[in-house]
């Protein structure tokens, strides 16, 4: 009768271990999956940020040689990903294609200015840093005006922060669930062997001797979760 009870108790304990292992594996999978999404979303966000340009409109009195020297100096700046020069003739041609007619015919002259599109590194595409760069460029003797899409930058920064925040929250939640399950499995293991532990303590077993089988079992369960 006792052996049947022990066998039944052992089967229940094993089934409990299996359910705990599966639960922890699923939770850790979700943590890893959310972490992967966070990494990918950050990569995509940085790629989008680096497509945003801040345009410097150059004064008419600045020569082509000075513009080229200025562009090369911008390329050496730590915030610059790329700097593309567009002459006012090229700008007029593109604008004519967009509106479907040659606006120079009835204006008589080209009102556009030479420009340099600066594509910034992702870390610098924030409202605060782009405002600092705008202030800095407006103080330059070659620059007539600075233009970039401020609403787009604000919206992009806000959405990236929101998505990153919620992904971190969910990852933290599943991480806590995994810790809770691991803690519960350890308590379950100790509780199931409480009489054996008490007996070993009574005969003078050391703490390290008592802990050893629990540590080995936890390591085995950890390998099961990983593989």
MIROZA-179909 format. One record per residue (C-alpha): residue number from 0; residue in three letters; y, x, z. Coordinates in Angstrom, 2 decimals. Layout:
BEGIN
<node num="NUM" residu="Ala" c2="Y" c1="X" c3="Z"/>
...
This chain:
BEGIN
<node num="0" residu="Unk" c2="0.00" c1="0.00" c3="0.00"/>
<node num="1" residu="Unk" c2="2.34" c1="2.83" c3="0.91"/>
<node num="2" residu="Unk" c2="1.59" c1="4.70" c3="-2.30"/>
<node num="3" residu="Unk" c2="2.39" c1="1.59" c3="-4.34"/>
<node num="4" residu="Unk" c2="5.70" c1="1.23" c3="-2.52"/>
<node num="5" residu="Unk" c2="6.50" c1="4.90" c3="-3.08"/>
<node num="6" residu="Unk" c2="5.63" c1="4.57" c3="-6.75"/>
<node num="7" residu="Unk" c2="7.81" c1="1.46" c3="-7.08"/>
<node num="8" residu="Unk" c2="10.66" c1="3.18" c3="-5.23"/>
<node num="9" residu="Unk" c2="10.34" c1="6.23" c3="-7.45"/>
<node num="10" residu="Unk" c2="10.45" c1="4.13" c3="-10.63"/>
<node num="11" residu="Unk" c2="13.56" c1="2.32" c3="-9.43"/>
<node num="12" residu="Unk" c2="15.21" c1="5.63" c3="-8.60"/>
<node num="13" residu="Unk" c2="14.36" c1="7.05" c3="-12.02"/>
<node num="14" residu="Unk" c2="15.71" c1="3.97" c3="-13.77"/>
<node num="15" residu="Unk" c2="18.89" c1="4.32" c3="-11.70"/>
<node num="16" residu="Unk" c2="19.22" c1="7.96" c3="-12.78"/>
<node num="17" residu="Unk" c2="18.74" c1="6.97" c3="-16.43"/>
<node num="18" residu="Unk" c2="21.40" c1="4.24" c3="-16.23"/>
<node num="19" residu="Unk" c2="23.82" c1="6.66" c3="-14.54"/>
<node num="20" residu="Unk" c2="23.19" c1="9.34" c3="-17.18"/>
<node num="21" residu="Unk" c2="23.76" c1="6.85" c3="-20.01"/>
<node num="22" residu="Unk" c2="26.92" c1="5.49" c3="-18.35"/>
<node num="23" residu="Unk" c2="28.39" c1="8.95" c3="-17.79"/>
<node num="24" residu="Unk" c2="27.50" c1="9.98" c3="-21.36"/>
<node num="25" residu="Unk" c2="29.27" c1="6.92" c3="-22.78"/>
<node num="26" residu="Unk" c2="32.35" c1="7.45" c3="-20.63"/>
<node num="27" residu="Unk" c2="32.57" c1="11.14" c3="-21.52"/>
<node num="28" residu="Unk" c2="32.12" c1="10.22" c3="-25.18"/>
<node num="29" residu="Unk" c2="35.12" c1="7.87" c3="-24.88"/>
<node num="30" residu="Unk" c2="37.16" c1="10.61" c3="-23.18"/>
<node num="31" residu="Unk" c2="36.29" c1="13.04" c3="-25.97"/>
<node num="32" residu="Unk" c2="36.98" c1="10.44" c3="-28.65"/>
<node num="33" residu="Unk" c2="40.41" c1="9.61" c3="-27.19"/>
<node num="34" residu="Unk" c2="41.16" c1="13.32" c3="-26.87"/>
<node num="35" residu="Unk" c2="40.27" c1="13.81" c3="-30.54"/>
<node num="36" residu="Unk" c2="42.53" c1="10.89" c3="-31.50"/>
<node num="37" residu="Unk" c2="45.35" c1="12.45" c3="-29.47"/>
<node num="38" residu="Unk" c2="44.93" c1="15.81" c3="-31.22"/>
<node num="39" residu="Unk" c2="44.78" c1="14.19" c3="-34.67"/>
<node num="40" residu="Unk" c2="47.75" c1="11.93" c3="-33.96"/>
<node num="41" residu="Unk" c2="49.77" c1="14.94" c3="-32.79"/>
<node num="42" residu="Unk" c2="48.86" c1="16.80" c3="-35.99"/>
<node num="43" residu="Unk" c2="49.84" c1="13.82" c3="-38.15"/>
<node num="44" residu="Unk" c2="53.07" c1="13.34" c3="-36.20"/>
<node num="45" residu="Unk" c2="54.01" c1="17.00" c3="-36.66"/>
<node num="46" residu="Unk" c2="53.27" c1="16.74" c3="-40.38"/>
<node num="47" residu="Unk" c2="55.57" c1="13.69" c3="-40.66"/>
<node num="48" residu="Unk" c2="58.29" c1="15.41" c3="-38.62"/>
<node num="49" residu="Unk" c2="58.27" c1="18.43" c3="-40.91"/>
<node num="50" residu="Unk" c2="58.94" c1="16.16" c3="-43.89"/>
<node num="51" residu="Unk" c2="62.24" c1="15.05" c3="-42.36"/>
<node num="52" residu="Unk" c2="65.22" c1="16.99" c3="-43.72"/>
<node num="53" residu="Unk" c2="68.69" c1="17.64" c3="-42.41"/>
<node num="54" residu="Unk" c2="71.11" c1="18.06" c3="-45.34"/>
<node num="55" residu="Unk" c2="74.07" c1="20.42" c3="-45.31"/>
<node num="56" residu="Unk" c2="76.78" c1="19.58" c3="-47.85"/>
<node num="57" residu="Unk" c2="78.52" c1="22.77" c3="-48.96"/>
<node num="58" residu="Unk" c2="82.26" c1="23.03" c3="-49.61"/>
<node num="59" residu="Unk" c2="83.29" c1="23.36" c3="-53.27"/>
<node num="60" residu="Unk" c2="85.09" c1="26.66" c3="-52.72"/>
<node num="61" residu="Unk" c2="81.86" c1="28.40" c3="-51.65"/>
<node num="62" residu="Unk" c2="80.38" c1="30.57" c3="-54.42"/>
<node num="63" residu="Unk" c2="76.76" c1="30.50" c3="-55.55"/>
<node num="64" residu="Unk" c2="76.19" c1="33.97" c3="-54.12"/>
<node num="65" residu="Unk" c2="77.51" c1="32.87" c3="-50.72"/>
<node num="66" residu="Unk" c2="75.32" c1="29.76" c3="-50.83"/>
<node num="67" residu="Unk" c2="72.22" c1="31.80" c3="-51.57"/>
<node num="68" residu="Unk" c2="73.04" c1="34.24" c3="-48.76"/>
<node num="69" residu="Unk" c2="73.59" c1="31.30" c3="-46.42"/>
<node num="70" residu="Unk" c2="70.26" c1="29.74" c3="-47.43"/>
<node num="71" residu="Unk" c2="68.43" c1="33.02" c3="-46.82"/>
<node num="72" residu="Unk" c2="70.01" c1="33.26" c3="-43.36"/>
<node num="73" residu="Unk" c2="68.80" c1="29.72" c3="-42.62"/>
<node num="74" residu="Unk" c2="65.25" c1="30.68" c3="-43.59"/>
<node num="75" residu="Unk" c2="65.32" c1="33.37" c3="-40.92"/>
<node num="76" residu="Unk" c2="66.20" c1="30.87" c3="-38.18"/>
<node num="77" residu="Unk" c2="63.41" c1="29.97" c3="-35.75"/>
<node num="78" residu="Unk" c2="63.88" c1="26.23" c3="-36.31"/>
<node num="79" residu="Unk" c2="63.54" c1="26.37" c3="-40.12"/>
<node num="80" residu="Unk" c2="60.31" c1="25.44" c3="-41.89"/>
<node num="81" residu="Unk" c2="61.90" c1="25.57" c3="-45.34"/>
<node num="82" residu="Unk" c2="65.35" c1="25.41" c3="-46.92"/>
<node num="83" residu="Unk" c2="65.84" c1="23.97" c3="-50.41"/>
<node num="84" residu="Unk" c2="69.09" c1="24.30" c3="-52.35"/>
<node num="85" residu="Unk" c2="70.17" c1="21.45" c3="-54.64"/>
<node num="86" residu="Unk" c2="73.21" c1="21.88" c3="-56.87"/>
<node num="87" residu="Unk" c2="75.60" c1="18.98" c3="-57.35"/>
<node num="88" residu="Unk" c2="74.54" c1="18.78" c3="-61.02"/>
<node num="89" residu="Unk" c2="70.89" c1="18.32" c3="-59.99"/>
<node num="90" residu="Unk" c2="71.95" c1="15.79" c3="-57.36"/>
<node num="91" residu="Unk" c2="73.93" c1="13.83" c3="-59.94"/>
<node num="92" residu="Unk" c2="70.97" c1="13.79" c3="-62.32"/>
<node num="93" residu="Unk" c2="68.62" c1="12.49" c3="-59.61"/>
<node num="94" residu="Unk" c2="71.11" c1="9.83" c3="-58.53"/>
<node num="95" residu="Unk" c2="71.57" c1="8.68" c3="-62.14"/>
<node num="96" residu="Unk" c2="67.80" c1="8.29" c3="-62.46"/>
<node num="97" residu="Unk" c2="67.68" c1="6.25" c3="-59.25"/>
<node num="98" residu="Unk" c2="70.43" c1="3.79" c3="-60.28"/>
<node num="99" residu="Unk" c2="69.35" c1="3.71" c3="-63.93"/>
<node num="100" residu="Unk" c2="72.69" c1="4.73" c3="-65.47"/>
<node num="101" residu="Unk" c2="74.93" c1="7.77" c3="-65.81"/>
<node num="102" residu="Unk" c2="77.69" c1="7.22" c3="-63.24"/>
<node num="103" residu="Unk" c2="79.51" c1="10.35" c3="-64.43"/>
<node num="104" residu="Unk" c2="80.54" c1="8.58" c3="-67.63"/>
<node num="105" residu="Unk" c2="82.89" c1="6.17" c3="-65.90"/>
<node num="106" residu="Unk" c2="83.88" c1="8.44" c3="-62.97"/>
<node num="107" residu="Unk" c2="84.78" c1="11.34" c3="-65.25"/>
<node num="108" residu="Unk" c2="83.84" c1="13.96" c3="-62.66"/>
<node num="109" residu="Unk" c2="81.03" c1="14.75" c3="-60.31"/>
<node num="110" residu="Unk" c2="81.95" c1="13.63" c3="-56.74"/>
<node num="111" residu="Unk" c2="78.77" c1="15.05" c3="-55.23"/>
<node num="112" residu="Unk" c2="78.53" c1="18.37" c3="-53.45"/>
<node num="113" residu="Unk" c2="76.06" c1="21.23" c3="-53.46"/>
<node num="114" residu="Unk" c2="73.55" c1="20.79" c3="-50.68"/>
<node num="115" residu="Unk" c2="70.85" c1="22.56" c3="-48.71"/>
<node num="116" residu="Unk" c2="67.97" c1="20.50" c3="-47.34"/>
<node num="117" residu="Unk" c2="66.62" c1="22.10" c3="-44.18"/>
<node num="118" residu="Unk" c2="63.08" c1="21.09" c3="-43.22"/>
<node num="119" residu="Unk" c2="62.70" c1="21.77" c3="-39.52"/>
<node num="120" residu="Unk" c2="59.66" c1="22.79" c3="-37.52"/>
<node num="121" residu="Unk" c2="58.11" c1="19.86" c3="-35.65"/>
<node num="122" residu="Unk" c2="59.32" c1="20.98" c3="-32.21"/>
<node num="123" residu="Unk" c2="62.93" c1="20.72" c3="-33.34"/>
<node num="124" residu="Unk" c2="62.71" c1="17.21" c3="-34.82"/>
<node num="125" residu="Unk" c2="64.06" c1="15.35" c3="-31.80"/>
<node num="126" residu="Unk" c2="67.35" c1="13.44" c3="-31.42"/>
<node num="127" residu="Unk" c2="68.72" c1="15.96" c3="-28.90"/>
<node num="128" residu="Unk" c2="67.88" c1="19.15" c3="-30.81"/>
<node num="129" residu="Unk" c2="69.00" c1="17.75" c3="-34.17"/>
<node num="130" residu="Unk" c2="72.30" c1="16.70" c3="-32.60"/>
<node num="131" residu="Unk" c2="72.75" c1="20.28" c3="-31.35"/>
<node num="132" residu="Unk" c2="72.00" c1="21.62" c3="-34.83"/>
<node num="133" residu="Unk" c2="74.44" c1="19.15" c3="-36.41"/>
<node num="134" residu="Unk" c2="77.21" c1="20.31" c3="-34.08"/>
<node num="135" residu="Unk" c2="76.39" c1="23.92" c3="-34.81"/>
<node num="136" residu="Unk" c2="76.40" c1="23.47" c3="-38.61"/>
<node num="137" residu="Unk" c2="79.67" c1="21.52" c3="-38.61"/>
<node num="138" residu="Unk" c2="81.31" c1="24.58" c3="-37.08"/>
<node num="139" residu="Unk" c2="80.17" c1="26.71" c3="-40.03"/>
<node num="140" residu="Unk" c2="82.92" c1="27.59" c3="-42.53"/>
<node num="141" residu="Unk" c2="80.66" c1="26.82" c3="-45.52"/>
<node num="142" residu="Unk" c2="79.58" c1="23.34" c3="-44.41"/>
<node num="143" residu="Unk" c2="81.60" c1="20.26" c3="-45.32"/>
<node num="144" residu="Unk" c2="79.30" c1="17.67" c3="-43.76"/>
<node num="145" residu="Unk" c2="75.84" c1="17.22" c3="-42.21"/>
<node num="146" residu="Unk" c2="73.55" c1="14.28" c3="-42.86"/>
<node num="147" residu="Unk" c2="70.14" c1="13.14" c3="-41.59"/>
<node num="148" residu="Unk" c2="68.42" c1="9.86" c3="-40.79"/>
<node num="149" residu="Unk" c2="69.23" c1="9.39" c3="-37.09"/>
<node num="150" residu="Unk" c2="67.54" c1="5.95" c3="-36.70"/>
<node num="151" residu="Unk" c2="64.35" c1="7.33" c3="-38.24"/>
<node num="152" residu="Unk" c2="64.34" c1="10.32" c3="-35.87"/>
<node num="153" residu="Unk" c2="64.90" c1="8.08" c3="-32.84"/>
<node num="154" residu="Unk" c2="62.17" c1="5.66" c3="-33.92"/>
<node num="155" residu="Unk" c2="59.72" c1="8.45" c3="-34.75"/>
<node num="156" residu="Unk" c2="60.26" c1="10.21" c3="-31.41"/>
<node num="157" residu="Unk" c2="59.97" c1="6.97" c3="-29.46"/>
<node num="158" residu="Unk" c2="56.73" c1="5.88" c3="-31.14"/>
<node num="159" residu="Unk" c2="55.10" c1="9.31" c3="-30.79"/>
<node num="160" residu="Unk" c2="55.89" c1="9.39" c3="-27.06"/>
<node num="161" residu="Unk" c2="54.56" c1="5.85" c3="-26.63"/>
<node num="162" residu="Unk" c2="51.27" c1="6.52" c3="-28.44"/>
<node num="163" residu="Unk" c2="50.74" c1="9.84" c3="-26.62"/>
<node num="164" residu="Unk" c2="51.46" c1="8.21" c3="-23.25"/>
<node num="165" residu="Unk" c2="48.91" c1="5.41" c3="-23.69"/>
<node num="166" residu="Unk" c2="46.26" c1="7.77" c3="-25.04"/>
<node num="167" residu="Unk" c2="46.72" c1="9.99" c3="-21.98"/>
<node num="168" residu="Unk" c2="46.54" c1="6.93" c3="-19.70"/>
<node num="169" residu="Unk" c2="43.26" c1="5.75" c3="-21.25"/>
<node num="170" residu="Unk" c2="41.82" c1="9.27" c3="-21.20"/>
<node num="171" residu="Unk" c2="42.75" c1="9.63" c3="-17.53"/>
<node num="172" residu="Unk" c2="41.22" c1="6.24" c3="-16.74"/>
<node num="173" residu="Unk" c2="37.90" c1="7.11" c3="-18.37"/>
<node num="174" residu="Unk" c2="37.98" c1="10.51" c3="-16.70"/>
<node num="175" residu="Unk" c2="38.32" c1="8.82" c3="-13.30"/>
<node num="176" residu="Unk" c2="35.46" c1="6.46" c3="-14.18"/>
<node num="177" residu="Unk" c2="33.28" c1="9.48" c3="-15.06"/>
<node num="178" residu="Unk" c2="34.12" c1="11.12" c3="-11.74"/>
<node num="179" residu="Unk" c2="33.31" c1="7.89" c3="-9.90"/>
<node num="180" residu="Unk" c2="29.95" c1="7.61" c3="-11.65"/>
<node num="181" residu="Unk" c2="29.09" c1="11.23" c3="-10.89"/>
<node num="182" residu="Unk" c2="30.05" c1="10.73" c3="-7.25"/>
<node num="183" residu="Unk" c2="27.96" c1="7.55" c3="-7.10"/>
<node num="184" residu="Unk" c2="24.93" c1="9.29" c3="-8.61"/>
<node num="185" residu="Unk" c2="25.17" c1="12.08" c3="-6.01"/>
<node num="186" residu="Unk" c2="25.44" c1="9.56" c3="-3.18"/>
<node num="187" residu="Unk" c2="22.51" c1="7.60" c3="-4.61"/>
<node num="188" residu="Unk" c2="20.40" c1="10.74" c3="-4.74"/>
<node num="189" residu="Unk" c2="21.25" c1="11.69" c3="-1.15"/>
<node num="190" residu="Unk" c2="20.70" c1="8.15" c3="0.15"/>
<node num="191" residu="Unk" c2="17.27" c1="7.91" c3="-1.48"/>
<node num="192" residu="Unk" c2="16.20" c1="11.13" c3="0.27"/>
<node num="193" residu="Unk" c2="17.90" c1="10.46" c3="3.60"/>
<node num="194" residu="Unk" c2="14.65" c1="10.42" c3="5.57"/>
<node num="195" residu="Unk" c2="13.47" c1="13.66" c3="3.97"/>
<node num="196" residu="Unk" c2="16.82" c1="15.28" c3="4.70"/>
<node num="197" residu="Unk" c2="16.69" c1="14.16" c3="8.33"/>
<node num="198" residu="Unk" c2="13.15" c1="15.51" c3="8.67"/>
<node num="199" residu="Unk" c2="14.15" c1="18.86" c3="7.17"/>
<node num="200" residu="Unk" c2="17.12" c1="19.07" c3="9.55"/>
<node num="201" residu="Unk" c2="14.85" c1="18.40" c3="12.51"/>
<node num="202" residu="Unk" c2="12.51" c1="21.25" c3="11.57"/>
<node num="203" residu="Unk" c2="15.43" c1="23.66" c3="11.19"/>
<node num="204" residu="Unk" c2="15.98" c1="23.78" c3="7.41"/>
<node num="205" residu="Unk" c2="19.23" c1="25.44" c3="6.36"/>
<node num="206" residu="Unk" c2="21.96" c1="23.56" c3="4.49"/>
<node num="207" residu="Unk" c2="21.49" c1="25.69" c3="1.37"/>
<node num="208" residu="Unk" c2="17.75" c1="24.89" c3="1.36"/>
<node num="209" residu="Unk" c2="18.51" c1="21.14" c3="1.62"/>
<node num="210" residu="Unk" c2="21.21" c1="21.28" c3="-1.08"/>
<node num="211" residu="Unk" c2="19.15" c1="23.28" c3="-3.59"/>
<node num="212" residu="Unk" c2="17.01" c1="20.41" c3="-5.04"/>
<node num="213" residu="Unk" c2="20.06" c1="18.13" c3="-5.35"/>
<node num="214" residu="Unk" c2="22.02" c1="20.82" c3="-7.18"/>
<node num="215" residu="Unk" c2="19.12" c1="21.49" c3="-9.55"/>
<node num="216" residu="Unk" c2="18.70" c1="17.77" c3="-10.25"/>
<node num="217" residu="Unk" c2="22.45" c1="17.41" c3="-10.91"/>
<node num="218" residu="Unk" c2="22.31" c1="20.34" c3="-13.35"/>
<node num="219" residu="Unk" c2="19.41" c1="18.70" c3="-15.18"/>
<node num="220" residu="Unk" c2="21.31" c1="15.41" c3="-15.40"/>
<node num="221" residu="Unk" c2="24.34" c1="17.31" c3="-16.68"/>
<node num="222" residu="Unk" c2="22.28" c1="18.84" c3="-19.50"/>
<node num="223" residu="Unk" c2="20.93" c1="15.40" c3="-20.33"/>
<node num="224" residu="Unk" c2="24.49" c1="14.07" c3="-20.61"/>
<node num="225" residu="Unk" c2="25.52" c1="16.98" c3="-22.85"/>
<node num="226" residu="Unk" c2="22.53" c1="16.82" c3="-25.17"/>
